[in-house]
Amino acid sequence: MRFSRVICAFLLTIPIMVSSQKPKKYTTSEIHHEIQKLNFLGTALFVAAHPDDENTRLIAYLSNKVKARTAYLSLTRGDGGQNLIGPELRELLGVLRTQELLAARRVDGGEQFFSRANDFGYSKHPDETLTIWDKEKVLGDVVWAIRKFRPDIIVNRFDHRSPGTTHGHHTTSAMLGYEAFDLVNDPKAYPEQLSKTQVWEPKRLFFNTSWWFYGSREKFAQADKSNLTQVDVGVFYPNLGLSNNEIASSASSQHLCQGFGRLAVRGAQPDYLEFLKGDPLNGSTDIFEGINTTWSRVKGGEAVGAILNAIEAKFNFSDPTAHLPDLIKAYKLLQEVEDEHWKQLKSEHLRDIILACGGIYLEAGANSASAIPGEKVNITIEALNRSNTSLTLQSIKIKGADVSTTPNIPLSPNTKENLEISFSVPKGTPYTTPYWLEQKGTLGMYHVEDKTLIGQPETPMAYTVDFGLTIDGFPITFTKPLIRRYSKPDVGEIYEPFVVLPKVSASFTEDVYLFNTPEPVNVNLAIRAGTNNVSGVAKLKLPQGWSSHPVAINFNIAQKNAVQNVAFEVIPPTGENVGTISPILIVDGEEFQKKLIEITYDHVPKQSILLPSEARVVRMDIKKEGERIGYIVGAGDKVPESLSQIGYQVETLDVSQLEMGSLAQYDGVVLGIRAYNVLEELKFKQPILLDYVKNGGNMIVQYNTAGRWRAQFENIAPYPITISRDRVTDENAQVTILAKEHAIMNYPNKIEARDFNGWVQERGLYFPNEWSKEFIPILAMADKGENSKEGSLLVASYGKGNYIYTGLSFFRELPAGVPGAYKLFANMLSLKKQNTQEEGEIKG
């Protein structure tokens, strides 16, 4: 996979090719597979809490073996987790994980929905979860999703009866799914929803259990399974040339930021469903038993089904265009049925099959990937009929703009037609950004003003284009997204979504600006133009007591996407002070205060996110020892940039280049988060690192995930240490300083209890729970109702140097500008110098 990039507005970028944005092109076997799905009128909904919680084996099985319309309702977007492949955290991580879920669904054939719940981080109990989430709103979102999707079958991934045994979000998702099952058919429950949908009665509810919930495979083998339905999710699909587990493995592997890339699995594999509510099965393994899943389910659907079932039974694999007349006939009949729900769903599906059978290619490509309100956009239309069926391109309409044309062009077999059309983006058009991030939410909930968007995985496309065709004289409209398609010599064909952006955006070049003295600090602002010839004035909005020179700076940018950097001298107040600054850009009398962030990875489409442009300013007297720091990047974090803020010269180290003695030049060596999880080569270089410590070096190892070693490390530390799943999730949990006289708590900065105020999301994670006597535990902390944990910060002398292991979440605290976190990290880096001055004494 190509290296990921988070691109803020101050960088001029070239987009990366994303294969997932290419239009789907079906083989004849895949067309037949889709027709089989078209002829099954049953629906299943899978419910869990996070991206990666879903059982892709079961989703793929329901979608491809049973042929049911299947979706995954993830209550959160995974915003509170970690990122194995890049620096995105919090809301940006939620955007990335949303796209990874959509990529997974493109593989396993499912659909994707969400609630407004914000993943605030690990929760140990549903009681804690529901004090942060708004239960009525999240439950309402589950009810809304069920009423809109209308599943016959609902499957909970987790057990609602076992609170406290797993992530609180997990159990909560099951509890809400269990409760919603009865509410969706009650008109008194969330009655305001019924103006946009209707009550619904699902047939049955299951819990997708496994040996894991029983504690071991042995216990599960001995358990009573009389209430369980077993299905083989390892079935093989001859028409696809794949087994269900191969599809599921590929789908799961889309969760790359969580390290879920894995080998394909083949062969029979049982999966189990425990019946919870509704109509019980009568000994059948068919979870749709007793549910009419044929076209006779829809009034007037029998005639449609008769045609489509005949096509399925006698499908022409060598020439699927032969079925176009009958597909059009079925489409005509489908428009006459009264059931709007099934008519809409099956019409959309049938239109896709008609295009695939006819080899009909329709595309609307913009001359640029973005535009501002009021800007003219030129579009190239491509229409191609690769069949012998009579086709005419009657009309083209841009949805979202009052622009249309009626070319009335016959589409001759395999003769491409190109047309040009243009429109101006209307003034007042909303900017393209994830809808759940448009307004500030709370720790536990996103705020969504437009309630009809709730549940949707992403913001609807800025513009789509309707192609009005007549096929054998019958009019059908096909809708395609407006995209930007071009090529690069070193990449090939590139597809990007078309987006609407502001005239200007601005980003600070740092997330945090530290002021160690009363002297001014240069604050750099990068201004990016969203169109040509942008002129204006830039100012800073400053907290009380802070000031800048100059007060305002003029800017003038000639080219779209070009960047102009401006610098302000910011003067801090006297004494410790923490605040937030933001830019104000004035262009043509209009104010702009957003930053543009673009996320690009190979496995997901490019994402454009507009967020409030802010930076933290921190005035504090922080002291340090040492100058040069070597940093080994793990899963990706912003700790190196943060250390540079306090005056360290931070150099990124290539693990493959490490040699004995090569680290002696550094005052400290820091390993980034999850380094031992992601850098397999570390197992060969560990002796070099420990030799550095032994000869007087100072080595800091940040948290690693227990049980997910990239390689079998037997010596991540010079002495025995066991990493556990222990964590303290309450960022306000009381911290007790155990080693009050230790140098790490006293030099060069005095660390006190108040230095743990203002931490964000959590205290830390994956603390060691066992360690040898050589380690000194520095801190103790605990979540409410739990025993104290002493493994968050451990220090051991080794030879002439020091080895420090910490599970404290510095990777969150430093970019958030938490003063105490900076002081403590500076003390850890200064420990070697202190030891030298005190002749090796480390215990204070």
LOTIGU-56142 format. One line per 10 residues: number of its first residue (from 1); their letters; for each residue x, y, z of C-alpha. Coordinates in steps of 0.5 Angstrom, whole numbers, plus 2048, in hexadecimal, padded with zeros to 3 digits. Example, Ala and Ser with C-alpha at 12.3 -4.5 7.8 and 13.67 -1.06 7.14 Angstrom:
2
1	as	819:7F7:810 | 81B:7FE:80E
***
This chain:
844
1	mrfsrvicaf	800:800:800 | 802:807:7FE | 805:80B:804 | 7FF:80F:807 | 7FE:816:808 | 7FA:81B:80C | 7FA:822:808 | 7F8:828:80B | 7F7:82E:807 | 7FE:831:807
11	lltipimvss	800:82B:803 | 800:82B:7FB | 7FE:824:7F9 | 7FD:81F:7F4 | 7F8:81A:7F5 | 7F9:813:7F5 | 7F6:80E:7F1 | 7F0:80A:7F5 | 7EE:804:7F2 | 7E7:804:7F6
21	qkpkkyttse	7E5:80A:7F3 | 7E5:806:7EC | 7DE:805:7E9 | 7DC:7FD:7EA | 7DD:7F9:7E4 | 7D9:7F2:7E4 | 7DB:7EC:7E1 | 7D5:7E7:7DF | 7D6:7E3:7E5 | 7D5:7E9:7E9
31	ihheiqklnf	7CF:7EB:7E5 | 7CC:7E5:7E7 | 7CE:7E5:7EE | 7CA:7EC:7EE | 7C4:7E9:7EB | 7C4:7E4:7F0 | 7C4:7E9:7F5 | 7BF:7ED:7F2 | 7BA:7E7:7F2 | 7BB:7E7:7FA
41	lgtalfvaah	7B6:7EB:7FE | 7B9:7EB:805 | 7BD:7EF:809 | 7C2:7EE:80F | 7C5:7F3:813 | 7CB:7F2:818 | 7CC:7F7:81E | 7D3:7F8:822 | 7D7:7FE:824 | 7DD:800:820
51	pddentrlia	7E0:7FF:819 | 7E3:7F8:81A | 7DE:7F5:81E | 7DA:7F2:819 | 7DB:7EB:817 | 7DC:7EB:810 | 7DC:7E4:80F | 7D4:7E4:811 | 7D3:7EB:80D | 7D6:7E8:807
61	ylsnkvkart	7D2:7E1:808 | 7CB:7E5:808 | 7CD:7E9:802 | 7D0:7E4:7FE | 7CD:7DD:800 | 7C6:7DF:803 | 7C6:7E5:7FE | 7C3:7E9:803 | 7C4:7F1:803 | 7C8:7F2:809
71	aylsltrgdg	7CB:7F7:80C | 7CF:7F9:812 | 7CD:7FE:817 | 7D3:801:81B | 7D1:805:821 | 7D8:809:820 | 7DD:80B:81B | 7E3:808:81F | 7E5:80F:821 | 7E8:80E:827
81	gqnligpelr	7ED:808:825 | 7F4:808:823 | 7F7:808:81C | 7FC:803:819 | 7FE:806:812 | 7FE:80E:813 | 7FD:814:818 | 7F5:815:818 | 7F2:815:81F | 7EB:817:821
91	ellgvlrtqe	7E6:819:81C | 7EB:818:817 | 7EC:811:819 | 7E5:811:819 | 7E4:813:811 | 7EA:80E:80F | 7E6:808:813 | 7E0:80A:810 | 7E3:809:809 | 7E6:803:80B
101	llaarrvdgg	7DF:800:80D | 7DD:802:806 | 7E2:7FF:803 | 7E1:7F8:807 | 7DA:7F9:805 | 7DC:7F9:7FD | 7DF:7F3:7FE | 7DA:7EF:802 | 7D4:7F2:7FF | 7D1:7F5:805
111	eqffsrandf	7CF:7FC:806 | 7D1:801:80C | 7CD:805:811 | 7CF:809:817 | 7CC:80C:81D | 7CE:813:820 | 7D2:810:826 | 7D9:812:826 | 7DF:80D:828 | 7E2:811:82E
121	gyskhpdetl	7E7:80B:830 | 7E7:805:833 | 7E1:804:838 | 7E1:7FE:83E | 7D9:7FE:83F | 7D3:800:83B | 7D1:804:841 | 7D7:808:840 | 7D6:808:838 | 7CE:80B:839
131	tiwdkekvlg	7D1:810:83E | 7D5:813:838 | 7D0:811:832 | 7C9:814:832 | 7C5:80D:833 | 7BF:810:830 | 7C2:813:82A | 7C6:80D:828 | 7C0:808:82A | 7BC:80D:825
141	dvvwairkfr	7C2:80C:820 | 7C1:804:820 | 7BA:805:820 | 7BA:80A:81A | 7BF:805:816 | 7BB:7FF:817 | 7B5:803:815 | 7B8:805:80F | 7BC:7FF:80D | 7B6:7FA:80F
151	pdiivnrfdh	7BA:7F4:810 | 7B6:7ED:811 | 7BC:7EB:815 | 7C0:7EF:81A | 7C7:7EC:81D | 7CB:7EF:823 | 7D2:7ED:823 | 7D3:7EE:82B | 7CF:7EB:831 | 7CA:7F0:834
161	rspgtthghh	7CA:7EC:83A | 7D2:7EC:83C | 7D3:7F3:83E | 7DA:7F5:841 | 7DD:7EF:83D | 7DF:7F2:837 | 7E0:7FA:834 | 7DA:7FE:837 | 7D8:800:830 | 7D8:7F9:82D
171	ttsamlgyea	7D3:7F7:833 | 7CF:7FD:832 | 7CE:7FC:82A | 7CB:7F5:82C | 7C6:7F8:831 | 7C4:7FE:82D | 7C3:7F9:827 | 7BF:7F4:82C | 7BA:7FA:82E | 7B9:7FD:827
181	fdlvndpkay	7B7:7F6:825 | 7B0:7F7:829 | 7B0:7FF:828 | 7B0:7FF:820 | 7A9:7FD:81F | 7A6:802:825 | 7A3:808:822 | 7A4:80B:829 | 7AC:80A:828 | 7AF:810:825
191	peqlsktqvw	7A9:812:821 | 7AC:818:81E | 7B0:813:81A | 7A9:811:817 | 7A9:817:812 | 7AF:814:80E | 7AE:80D:80F | 7A9:808:812 | 7A9:802:818 | 7AC:7FC:816
201	epkrlffnts	7AC:7F5:819 | 7B2:7F0:819 | 7B1:7E9:819 | 7B6:7E7:81E | 7BD:7E9:821 | 7C3:7E5:822 | 7CA:7E6:826 | 7D0:7E4:822 | 7D3:7E0:827 | 7DA:7DC:827
211	wwfygsrekf	7DF:7D8:82B | 7E1:7DF:82D | 7DB:7E0:831 | 7DC:7DA:835 | 7E3:7DB:837 | 7E6:7D5:833 | 7E5:7D1:82D | 7E5:7CB:832 | 7DF:7CE:836 | 7DC:7D0:830
221	aqadksnltq	7DC:7C8:82D | 7D9:7C6:834 | 7D4:7CB:834 | 7CC:7CA:832 | 7CB:7CC:82B | 7C4:7CB:82B | 7C2:7D2:82A | 7C7:7D3:825 | 7C7:7D3:81D | 7CD:7D1:81A
231	vdvgvfypnl	7CF:7D3:813 | 7D5:7D2:80F | 7D8:7D9:80D | 7DD:7D5:809 | 7D9:7D3:803 | 7DC:7D4:7FC | 7D9:7D8:7F6 | 7DB:7D5:7F0 | 7D8:7DB:7EC | 7DD:7DF:7EF
241	glsnneiass	7E3:7DB:7F0 | 7E3:7DC:7F7 | 7E1:7DA:7FE | 7DD:7DE:803 | 7E3:7DE:808 | 7E7:7E1:802 | 7E2:7E6:801 | 7E2:7E7:808 | 7EA:7E8:809 | 7EA:7ED:804
251	assqhlcqgf	7E5:7F1:807 | 7E8:7F1:80E | 7EF:7F2:80B | 7EC:7F9:809 | 7EC:7FB:810 | 7F4:7FD:80F | 7F4:802:814 | 7F3:7FD:819 | 7F8:7F8:817 | 7F2:7F3:814
261	grlavrgaqp	7F6:7F1:80E | 7F6:7EA:80E | 7F6:7E3:80A | 7F1:7E1:806 | 7ED:7DB:809 | 7EA:7D5:806 | 7E6:7CF:808 | 7E0:7CD:80C | 7DF:7D2:812 | 7D9:7D2:817
271	dyleflkgdp	7D6:7D8:819 | 7D0:7D8:81F | 7CA:7DC:820 | 7C7:7DC:827 | 7BF:7DE:826 | 7BD:7E3:82B | 7B6:7E6:829 | 7B1:7E6:824 | 7AE:7DF:820 | 7B3:7D9:822
281	lngstdifeg	7B5:7D5:81C | 7B2:7CE:81C | 7B9:7CA:81C | 7BB:7CD:815 | 7C2:7D0:813 | 7BE:7D5:80F | 7BE:7DC:813 | 7B9:7DE:80E | 7B4:7D8:80F | 7AD:7DB:80F
291	inttwsrvkg	7AE:7E1:80B | 7AC:7E2:804 | 7B2:7E4:801 | 7AF:7E3:7FA | 7AD:7E8:7F5 | 7A6:7E6:7F7 | 7A7:7EA:7FE | 7A6:7F1:7FA | 79F:7F2:7F7 | 7A0:7F2:7EF
301	geavgailna	7A6:7EF:7F0 | 7A5:7E8:7ED | 7A5:7EA:7E6 | 7AC:7ED:7E7 | 7AE:7E7:7EB | 7AC:7E3:7E5 | 7B1:7E6:7E0 | 7B7:7E7:7E5 | 7B6:7E0:7E7 | 7B6:7DE:7E0
311	ieakfnfsdp	7BC:7E2:7DF | 7C0:7DF:7E5 | 7BE:7D8:7E3 | 7C0:7D9:7DB | 7C6:7DE:7DC | 7CA:7DF:7D6 | 7D1:7DF:7D8 | 7D4:7E0:7D1 | 7CF:7E6:7CF | 7CC:7E9:7D5
321	tahlpdlika	7C9:7EF:7D0 | 7C4:7EA:7CE | 7C0:7EB:7D5 | 7BF:7F2:7D4 | 7B8:7F2:7D1 | 7B6:7EE:7D6 | 7B9:7F2:7DC | 7B6:7F8:7D9 | 7AF:7F5:7D9 | 7B0:7F3:7E0
331	ykllqevede	7B3:7FA:7E2 | 7AC:7FD:7DF | 7A8:7F8:7E3 | 7AC:7FA:7E9 | 7AA:801:7E8 | 7A3:7FF:7E9 | 7A3:7FC:7F0 | 7A0:800:7F6 | 7A6:7FE:7FB | 7AA:804:7FB
341	hwkqlksehl	7B0:801:7FF | 7B1:7FB:7FB | 7AF:7FF:7F4 | 7B5:803:7F6 | 7BA:7FE:7F8 | 7B9:7F9:7F3 | 7B8:7FF:7ED | 7BF:801:7EF | 7C2:7FA:7EF | 7BF:7F9:7E9
351	rdiilacggi	7C2:7FF:7E5 | 7C9:7FD:7E7 | 7C8:7F6:7E4 | 7C5:7F9:7DE | 7CB:7FD:7DD | 7CF:7F7:7DE | 7CC:7F3:7D9 | 7CC:7F8:7D4 | 7D3:7FA:7D5 | 7D1:801:7D6
361	yleagansas	7D6:806:7D8 | 7D4:80D:7DB | 7D8:812:7DE | 7D8:819:7E0 | 7DF:81C:7E1 | 7E1:823:7E4 | 7E6:827:7E1 | 7E9:828:7E9 | 7E8:824:7EF | 7E5:82A:7F3
371	aipgekvnit	7E2:830:7F2 | 7DF:836:7F6 | 7D8:839:7F6 | 7D7:83D:7F0 | 7DD:83A:7EC | 7DB:837:7E5 | 7DC:830:7E4 | 7DD:82C:7DD | 7DB:825:7DD | 7DD:820:7D8
381	iealnrsnts	7D7:81B:7D6 | 7D9:814:7D4 | 7D4:80F:7D2 | 7D5:808:7CE | 7D1:803:7CC | 7D4:7FC:7CC | 7CE:7F8:7CA | 7CA:7F8:7C3 | 7C4:7FA:7C7 | 7C1:801:7C5
391	ltlqsikikg	7C3:806:7C9 | 7C2:80E:7C9 | 7C5:813:7CE | 7BF:817:7CF | 7C1:81C:7D4 | 7C6:81E:7D9 | 7C4:821:7E0 | 7C9:824:7E5 | 7C6:823:7EC | 7C7:828:7F1
401	advsttpnip	7C8:82D:7EB | 7C2:830:7E7 | 7C6:82D:7E0 | 7C3:828:7DB | 7C4:827:7D4 | 7C0:822:7CF | 7C5:820:7CA | 7C1:81A:7C7 | 7C7:816:7C5 | 7C6:80F:7C2
411	lspntkenle	7CC:80B:7C5 | 7CE:806:7C0 | 7D2:800:7C2 | 7D9:801:7C5 | 7D9:808:7C3 | 7DB:80D:7C8 | 7D7:814:7C9 | 7DA:819:7CC | 7D6:820:7CE | 7D8:826:7D2
421	isfsvpkgtp	7D4:829:7D7 | 7D5:82F:7DC | 7D2:832:7E2 | 7D3:837:7E8 | 7D3:834:7EF | 7CE:838:7F2 | 7CF:83D:7F7 | 7CE:83B:7FE | 7D0:833:7FC | 7D2:830:803
431	yttpywleqk	7D9:82E:803 | 7DB:826:802 | 7DD:823:809 | 7DA:81E:80D | 7D4:820:80F | 7D5:81D:817 | 7DA:822:817 | 7D7:828:815 | 7D5:82B:81C | 7D8:82A:823
441	gtlgmyhved	7D6:824:826 | 7D7:821:82D | 7DC:81C:830 | 7D7:816:82F | 7D2:819:829 | 7D3:81C:822 | 7CE:821:821 | 7CA:821:81A | 7C6:826:818 | 7C3:823:812
451	ktligqpetp	7BF:81D:815 | 7BE:819:80F | 7C6:818:80E | 7C6:814:815 | 7C9:80D:814 | 7CC:80F:80D | 7D3:80D:80C | 7D5:813:809 | 7D3:81A:806 | 7CF:819:7FF
461	maytvdfglt	7D3:81B:7F9 | 7D3:822:7F8 | 7D0:821:7F1 | 7CE:81B:7ED | 7CC:81B:7E6 | 7C5:818:7E3 | 7C6:814:7DC | 7BF:814:7D9 | 7C0:80E:7D4 | 7BB:80A:7D0
471	idgfpitftk	7BC:803:7CF | 7B8:800:7CA | 7B3:806:7CA | 7B2:805:7D2 | 7B5:80B:7D6 | 7B9:80A:7DC | 7BE:80F:7E0 | 7C4:80D:7E3 | 7C8:811:7E8 | 7D0:811:7E8
481	plirryskpd	7D4:815:7ED | 7D8:81B:7EA | 7DF:81A:7EB | 7E6:81C:7E8 | 7EA:817:7E4 | 7F1:818:7E2 | 7F7:814:7E1 | 7FE:814:7E4 | 804:811:7E0 | 807:80E:7E7
491	vgeiyepfvv	800:80C:7E9 | 7FB:80B:7E3 | 7F4:80D:7E3 | 7F1:811:7E9 | 7EA:812:7EC | 7E8:817:7F1 | 7E2:819:7F4 | 7E0:820:7F2 | 7DF:825:7F8 | 7DD:82C:7FA
501	lpkvsasfte	7E2:830:7FE | 7E3:837:800 | 7E7:83D:7FD | 7EC:83C:802 | 7EE:837:808 | 7F4:838:80D | 7F8:834:811 | 7FD:835:817 | 803:831:815 | 803:82F:81D
511	dvylfntpep	7FE:82C:821 | 801:82F:827 | 805:835:828 | 809:835:82F | 80C:83B:832 | 811:839:837 | 813:841:838 | 80F:847:837 | 813:848:831 | 80E:848:82A
521	vnvnlairag	80E:842:826 | 80D:842:81F | 806:83F:81D | 806:83D:816 | 7FF:83C:812 | 7FE:839:80B | 7F9:83C:807 | 7F6:838:801 | 7F2:83A:7FB | 7EC:837:7F9
531	tnnvsgvakl	7EC:83A:7F2 | 7F0:83F:7EE | 7F2:846:7F0 | 7F0:846:7F8 | 7F2:84D:7FC | 7F0:84E:803 | 7F2:850:80A | 7F5:84B:80F | 7F4:84C:817 | 7F4:848:81D
541	klpqgwsshp	7EF:847:822 | 7F3:847:829 | 7F1:845:830 | 7F1:84B:835 | 7F8:84D:837 | 7FB:84B:830 | 7FD:84F:82B | 800:84F:824 | 804:853:81F | 802:855:81A
551	vainfniaqk	7FB:855:81C | 7F9:854:814 | 7FD:851:80E | 7FB:852:807 | 7FB:84C:802 | 7FA:84B:7FB | 7FA:844:7F7 | 7FA:843:7F0 | 7F9:83C:7EF | 7F4:837:7F1
561	navqnvafev	7F6:832:7F7 | 7FD:837:7F7 | 7FF:838:7FE | 801:83F:802 | 805:83F:808 | 804:844:80D | 807:845:814 | 805:849:81A | 809:84A:820 | 805:848:826
571	ipptgenvgt	806:84B:82D | 804:847:833 | 802:84A:83A | 806:849:840 | 805:843:844 | 802:83C:842 | 7FD:83C:83D | 7F9:838:838 | 7F5:83A:832 | 7F2:839:82B
581	ispilivdge	7F4:83D:825 | 7F0:83D:81F | 7F1:841:818 | 7EC:846:815 | 7ED:847:80D | 7E9:84C:80A | 7E7:84C:803 | 7E2:850:7FF | 7DF:852:806 | 7DE:84A:808
591	efqkklieit	7E2:847:80D | 7E5:840:80D | 7E7:83C:813 | 7E8:835:811 | 7EE:831:80F | 7EE:82B:80A | 7F0:824:80B | 7F1:81F:805 | 7F2:818:807 | 7F4:813:802
601	ydhvpkqsil	7F6:80C:802 | 7F6:807:7FC | 7F0:803:7FF | 7EB:808:800 | 7E9:80E:7FC | 7EC:815:7FE | 7E8:819:803 | 7E8:820:804 | 7E6:823:80B | 7E5:82A:80D
611	lpsearvvrm	7E6:82B:815 | 7E7:831:819 | 7EE:834:818 | 7F1:834:81F | 7F8:833:823 | 7F9:833:82A | 7FE:838:82D | 801:836:834 | 805:83B:838 | 809:837:83D
621	dikkegerig	810:837:840 | 812:830:83E | 81A:82E:83F | 81D:828:83B | 824:825:83A | 827:822:834 | 826:824:82D | 826:81F:828 | 821:819:828 | 820:813:824
631	yivgagdkvp	819:811:822 | 817:80A:820 | 810:80B:81D | 80B:806:81E | 804:806:81C | 804:80E:81B | 803:813:820 | 805:81B:821 | 80A:81A:827 | 810:81C:823
641	eslsqigyqv	80D:823:821 | 80B:824:828 | 812:823:82A | 814:827:825 | 810:82D:828 | 814:82C:82F | 81A:82D:82B | 81D:826:82A | 820:824:823 | 81C:81E:821
651	etldvsqlem	81F:81A:81C | 81B:814:819 | 81F:80D:819 | 81E:808:814 | 81E:801:818 | 822:7FE:812 | 828:802:813 | 829:801:81A | 830:7FF:81C | 834:7FE:822
661	gslaqydgvv	836:804:825 | 832:809:820 | 82D:80B:825 | 833:80E:82A | 832:815:827 | 82B:816:829 | 829:818:830 | 823:814:830 | 81F:80F:82C | 818:80E:82B
671	lgiraynvle	814:809:828 | 80D:80B:826 | 806:808:828 | 806:800:826 | 80D:800:823 | 80E:7F9:825 | 807:7F7:822 | 808:7FA:81B | 810:7FA:81A | 812:7F2:819
681	elkfkqpill	819:7F4:818 | 81A:7F7:81F | 81B:7F0:822 | 821:7F0:81E | 823:7F7:820 | 821:7F6:828 | 828:7F4:82A | 82B:7FB:827 | 825:7FF:82B | 827:7FB:831
691	dyvknggnmi	82E:7FC:830 | 82D:804:82F | 82A:804:836 | 82F:800:839 | 834:805:837 | 831:80B:83A | 82B:80C:835 | 824:80E:837 | 81E:80A:834 | 817:80B:834
701	vqyntagrwr	812:806:832 | 80B:808:831 | 805:803:831 | 804:7FD:82D | 7FE:7F9:82C | 7FE:7F2:830 | 7FE:7EC:82C | 7FF:7EF:826 | 806:7EF:825 | 809:7EF:81E
711	aqfeniapyp	80E:7EA:820 | 80F:7E6:826 | 813:7EB:82A | 816:7E8:830 | 81A:7EE:832 | 816:7F4:831 | 81A:7F7:838 | 820:7F5:83B | 81C:7F1:841 | 816:7ED:841
721	itisrdrvtd	810:7F1:840 | 809:7EF:83E | 804:7F4:83A | 7FD:7F3:83C | 7F6:7F6:839 | 7F6:7FA:840 | 7F4:801:83E | 7F1:807:842 | 7EC:80A:83D | 7E9:810:842
731	enaqvtilak	7EE:816:840 | 7EC:819:846 | 7EE:813:84B | 7F2:815:851 | 7F9:814:850 | 7FE:812:856 | 805:813:855 | 808:80D:858 | 810:80F:857 | 80F:817:85A
741	ehaimnypnk	817:817:85B | 819:814:854 | 81C:818:84F | 817:817:84A | 812:81B:84E | 817:821:850 | 81C:822:84B | 81C:827:847 | 815:828:848 | 811:827:84F
751	ieardfngwv	80B:822:84D | 805:823:852 | 7FE:820:852 | 7FB:826:84E | 800:825:848 | 7FB:81F:847 | 7F5:824:846 | 7F2:825:83F | 7F4:81E:83C | 7F0:81C:836
761	qerglyfpne	7EC:816:835 | 7F0:811:83A | 7F6:811:83E | 7F9:80B:83B | 7F8:804:838 | 7FC:7FD:838 | 7FF:7FE:83E | 804:7F8:840 | 801:7F4:846 | 808:7F0:848
771	wskefipila	80F:7F3:848 | 815:7F1:84B | 818:7F4:851 | 81D:7F8:84D | 817:7FD:84B | 815:802:84F | 80D:804:84F | 80C:80C:84F | 805:80D:84F | 7FE:809:851
781	madkgenske	7F7:80B:84E | 7F1:807:84D | 7EA:808:84A | 7E4:808:84F | 7E3:802:853 | 7E9:7FE:851 | 7F0:7FD:854 | 7F5:801:853 | 7FA:800:84D | 801:802:84E
791	gsllvasygk	804:800:847 | 803:806:843 | 80A:809:844 | 810:804:846 | 817:806:846 | 81D:801:847 | 825:803:847 | 829:7FE:842 | 830:7FF:842 | 831:806:841
801	gnyiytglsf	82B:808:83E | 823:808:83F | 81E:804:83C | 817:807:83D | 810:804:83B | 80A:808:83B | 803:807:839 | 801:80E:83B | 7FD:811:835 | 802:816:833
811	frelpagvpg	800:815:82B | 7FA:818:82D | 7FC:81D:833 | 802:820:82F | 7FE:822:829 | 7F8:825:82D | 7FD:82A:831 | 7FD:827:838 | 802:82A:83C | 803:825:841
821	ayklfanmls	804:820:83B | 80A:824:838 | 80D:825:83F | 80D:81E:841 | 810:81C:83A | 815:821:83A | 817:81E:841 | 817:817:83E | 81C:819:838 | 820:81D:83D
831	lkkqntqeeg	821:817:842 | 828:815:83F | 82B:81C:840 | 828:81C:847 | 82C:815:848 | 832:818:845 | 832:81E:84A | 830:819:850 | 835:814:84E | 830:80F:84C
841	eikg	82B:810:852 | 824:80F:84F | 820:80E:855 | 820:815:858
***
